[in-house]
């Protein structure tokens, strides 16, 4: 097996998530993170969950299902995420992950994005927010996102060796 970043292990498992904006529920879903290719990568797959109180605008513009592959560069010690969704959107995010924070970001001409998340409850809750900016300096909130781990999938916080 290959060695990968030990910090990715904190994501491994099944999570339920809820998106909110200005304190009101927008939508919710479920996502799984699992090791693939003998621990060389992490595969993420996310789906919407039916919600009677979901915002109609959220439903109409939902990217679900979403698939991402997370990898690690053993020379630079950086993470990257390849992202694809049902709308035909394909993106590459830079990523950092530790025991207490998860951050994703991309700098694209005219549309910069970032996710800033705090990992709490011994790795069982992630509370964060997505933001966007036309130039990477003045950030506007898009929505808040809370993840709650519902189970573990063959993983701990240890590296896959």
LINDA-V268377 format. One record per backbone hydrogen bond with DSSP energy under -1.0 kcal/mol. CO is the residue of the C=O (numbers start at 1). NH is the residue of the N-H. Records with the same first field share a line. If there is no record, write none. Layout:
CO->NH / NH
This chain:
5->8
6->9
7->10
8->11
13->33
14->150 / 151
15->31
16->148
17->29
18->146
19->26 / 27
20->144
21->24
24->21
26->55
27->19
28->49
29->17
30->47
31->15
32->45
33->13
34->43
36->41
37->40
38->2
41->36
42->70
43->34
44->68
45->32
46->66
47->30
51->54
55->59
56->60
57->61
59->62
63->86
66->46
67->84
68->44
69->82
70->42
71->80
73->77
78->73
79->95
80->71
81->93
82->69
83->91
84->67
85->88
89->85
91->83
93->81
94->105
95->79
96->103
100->119
101->98
102->117
103->96
104->115
105->94
106->113
108->111
112->133
113->106
114->131
115->104
116->129
117->102
118->127
120->124 / 125
124->149
125->120
126->147
127->118
128->145
129->116
130->142 / 143
131->114
132->140
133->112
140->132
143->130
144->20
145->128
146->18
147->126
148->16
151->14
